[in-house]
Amino acid sequence: MGSGTAPTPNTQHPTPMKLIIHGGFFSESSTNLETKVAKQEALERIVKNSYEFLKTHSALETVVFAVAALEDDSLFNAGIGSQIQSDGKIRMSAALMDGSTSKMSGVINIEAVKNPIQVAKILQDYDDKVLGGSGATNFARKHGFEIFSTEIPQRLEEYEAKLKGIGTGTVGCVALDKNGKIAVATSTGGKGFEIPGRISDSATVAGNYANTFCGVSLTGVGEDIVSNATASKIVTRVTDGFSLKEAYDKTFAELKEHDGFAGAIAIDSRGNMYHQDSYPSMVFASFDGEDFEVFE
């Protein structure tokens, strides 16, 4: 999917609503067909439910709705089911960006919160828009987010067995609403076994970025994504006149130079949706009210 021409913000005519989500990489469970089918079914349910939500809500509200649903599903590495860090604790990160206002908000290494993306949404209304560590957790508590354990037995078993390399999953959503506004949200449970304090890409403009022209959400190895400034490069190139395909081709070619591991979903202001990964296969689904696509 994609477009051969660069988009311009559509402000005069109704824009077909579009929605695309991702749930990390299938490499997390590539030997398990049952898990693959479960992820396909979960993504179909979430993307279609979120599209129904989009009919009566803004793109910003919808990406929070979709990512919260992904956080609530233990199949994915965000919210419930997040990876465990090397000290045995779970710390999560999430970010939200409103393309129409160019405002990004997020939390980094927040603990014991069911839906980090909902904390990020509250921060949209604050001058200090990105909080980390205990500051993020304390902010959540002050705003009514109760202590919630996101640990599940599967992650504990992985931690105890030190099965390194499986935690490359992140979840995300890009939406284009009927008013032509774009928003993007991304949430992660980390890569697993990382040094406490490690910063992922999800709450940075490398992993989560949008403006009036385009929105992009990333999954993969955060260090690779940050080193390549992946999301911001794609959006900037679309803004400068590249088509989505051209922006992806150039950005992923640069990622390939250092063998970067990443996958990205995007929607531009004309309603073109695009997805690409450097190492198959990214877990994704898209829906526009008629056409549905899910990873195979």
Long-range contacts (C-beta under 8 A, 24 or more apart in sequence): 1-272, 1-273, 1-274, 1-275, 1-286, 1-293, 2-243, 2-244, 2-245, 2-248, 2-272, 2-273, 2-274, 3-243, 3-244, 3-245, 3-268, 3-270, 3-272, 3-274, 4-243, 4-245, 5-243, 6-238, 6-241, 6-242, 6-243, 6-246, 7-213, 7-214, 7-238, 7-243, 7-244, 7-268, 7-269, 7-270, 7-272, 8-213, 8-269, 8-270, 9-180, 9-212, 9-213, 9-269, 10-180, 10-269, 10-270, 11-180, 14-178, 14-180, 15-176, 15-177, 15-178, 15-179, 15-180, 15-269, 15-270, 15-271, 16-176, 16-271, 16-288, 16-289, 17-51, 17-54, 17-55, 17-175, 17-176, 17-177, 17-178, 17-288, 17-289, 18-175, 18-176, 18-267, 18-271, 18-273, 18-286, 18-288, 19-47, 19-50, 19-51, 19-54, 19-62, 19-66, 19-173, 19-174, 19-175, 19-176, 19-267, 19-286, 19-287, 19-288, 20-47, 20-173, 20-174, 20-265, 20-266, 20-267, 20-273, 20-275, 20-284, 20-285, 20-286, 20-287, 21-46, 21-47, 21-50, 21-66, 21-67, 21-70, 21-171, 21-172, 21-173, 21-265, 21-284, 21-285, 21-286, 22-170, 22-171, 22-172, 22-173, 22-217, 22-219, 22-263, 22-265, 22-275, 22-282, 22-283, 22-284, 23-70, 23-75, 23-76, 23-169, 23-171, 23-219, 23-283, 23-284, 24-76, 24-77, 24-168, 24-169, 24-170, 24-171, 24-219, 24-282, 24-283, 25-168, 25-169, 25-219, 25-220, 25-263, 25-277, 25-279, 25-281, 25-282, 25-283, 26-280, 26-281, 26-282, 26-283, 26-295, 27-166, 27-168, 27-279, 27-281, 28-77, 28-166, 28-167, 28-168, 28-169, 35-75, 38-75, 39-75, 39-76, 39-283, 39-295, 40-285, 40-294, 40-295, 42-73, 42-75, 42-76, 43-283, 43-284, 43-285, 43-294, 43-295, 44-285, 44-292, 44-294, 46-70, 46-73, 46-285, 47-285, 47-286, 47-287, 47-292, 48-287, 48-292, 50-173, 50-175, 51-287, 51-288, 51-289, 54-175, 54-177, 55-178, 57-177, 58-177, 58-179, 58-181, 58-183, 59-98, 59-99, 59-175, 59-176, 59-177, 59-181, 59-182, 59-183, 60-96, 60-98, 60-121, 60-124, 60-181, 60-183, 62-173, 62-175, 62-177, 62-183, 63-96, 63-173, 63-174, 63-175, 63-183, 63-184, 63-185, 64-96, 64-117, 64-118, 64-120, 64-121, 64-185, 66-173, 66-175, 66-185, 67-94, 67-117, 67-171, 67-172, 67-173, 67-185, 67-186, 67-187, 68-115, 68-117, 68-118, 70-171, 70-173, 70-187, 71-114, 71-115, 71-116, 71-117, 71-171, 71-187, 72-114, 72-115, 74-152, 74-154, 76-169, 76-171, 76-283, 77-167, 77-169, 77-170, 77-171, 77-188, 77-189, 77-190, 78-116, 78-169, 78-170, 78-171, 78-187, 78-188, 78-189, 79-114, 79-115, 79-116, 79-117, 79-150, 79-187, 79-189, 80-114, 80-150, 80-152, 81-150, 81-152, 81-154, 81-155, 81-189, 82-150, 82-151, 82-155, 82-188, 82-189, 82-190, 83-155, 83-158, 83-159, 83-167, 83-189, 83-190, 83-191, 83-192, 83-193, 84-151, 84-155, 84-156, 84-158, 84-159, 84-192, 84-193, 85-190, 85-192, 85-193, 85-194, 85-195, 85-196, 85-198, 86-193, 86-194, 86-195, 86-196, 87-196, 88-159, 89-196, 90-150, 90-151, 90-155, 90-189, 90-190, 91-133, 91-190, 91-196, 92-116, 92-150, 92-187, 92-188, 92-189, 92-190, 93-187, 93-188, 93-190, 93-199, 93-200, 93-202, 93-203, 94-119, 94-120, 94-185, 94-186, 94-187, 94-188, 94-202, 94-203, 95-120, 95-130, 95-185, 95-186, 95-187, 95-202, 95-203, 95-204, 95-207, 95-208, 96-120, 96-121, 96-124, 96-183, 96-184, 96-185, 96-208, 97-183, 97-184, 97-185, 97-208, 97-209, 97-210, 97-215, 98-124, 98-181, 98-183, 98-210, 99-181, 99-182, 99-183, 99-184, 99-210, 99-211, 99-212, 99-213, 99-214, 99-215, 100-181, 100-182, 100-183, 100-212, 102-211, 103-129, 104-129, 104-130, 104-205, 104-208, 104-209, 105-129, 105-130, 106-130, 106-131, 106-202, 106-203, 106-208, 107-131, 107-132, 107-136, 107-139, 107-140, 107-203, 108-132, 108-133, 108-136, 108-199, 108-200, 108-203, 109-133, 109-136, 109-197, 109-199, 110-136, 110-137, 110-140, 111-137, 112-137, 112-147, 112-148, 112-149, 112-150, 113-137, 113-140, 113-145, 113-148, 113-150, 114-145, 114-148, 114-150, 115-145, 116-187, 117-185, 117-187, 118-145, 119-143, 119-145, 120-185, 120-203, 130-203, 132-199, 133-197, 150-189, 155-192, 158-192, 159-192, 159-193, 162-193, 163-192, 164-192, 164-193, 166-192, 167-191, 167-192, 167-193, 168-219, 168-220, 168-221, 168-261, 169-219, 169-283, 170-200, 170-202, 170-207, 170-218, 170-219, 170-220, 171-219, 172-202, 172-208, 172-217, 172-218, 172-219, 172-265, 173-217, 174-210, 174-215, 174-216, 174-217, 174-265, 174-266, 174-267, 174-273, 175-215, 175-267, 176-215, 176-267, 176-269, 176-271, 180-269, 181-212, 182-210, 182-211, 182-212, 182-213, 182-214, 182-215, 182-267, 182-269, 183-210, 183-215, 184-208, 184-209, 184-210, 184-215, 184-216, 184-217, 185-217, 186-217, 186-218, 186-219, 188-219, 188-222, 191-221, 191-222, 201-225, 201-226, 201-230, 205-229, 205-231, 205-232, 206-230, 206-231, 206-232, 207-231, 209-234, 209-235, 210-235, 211-235, 211-239, 212-269, 213-238, 213-239, 213-268, 213-269, 214-238, 214-239, 214-244, 214-247, 214-266, 214-267, 214-268, 214-269, 215-266, 215-267, 216-264, 216-265, 216-266, 217-264, 217-265, 217-266, 218-262, 218-263, 218-264, 219-262, 219-263, 219-264, 219-282, 220-260, 220-261, 220-262, 220-263, 220-277, 220-278, 220-279, 221-260, 221-261, 221-262, 224-255, 224-258, 224-259, 224-260, 224-261, 224-262, 225-260, 225-262, 227-258, 227-260, 228-254, 228-255, 228-258, 228-260, 228-262, 230-255, 230-260, 230-262, 230-264, 231-264, 234-264, 234-266, 238-266, 238-268, 243-272, 244-268, 244-272, 244-274, 245-274, 248-274, 248-276, 252-276, 252-278
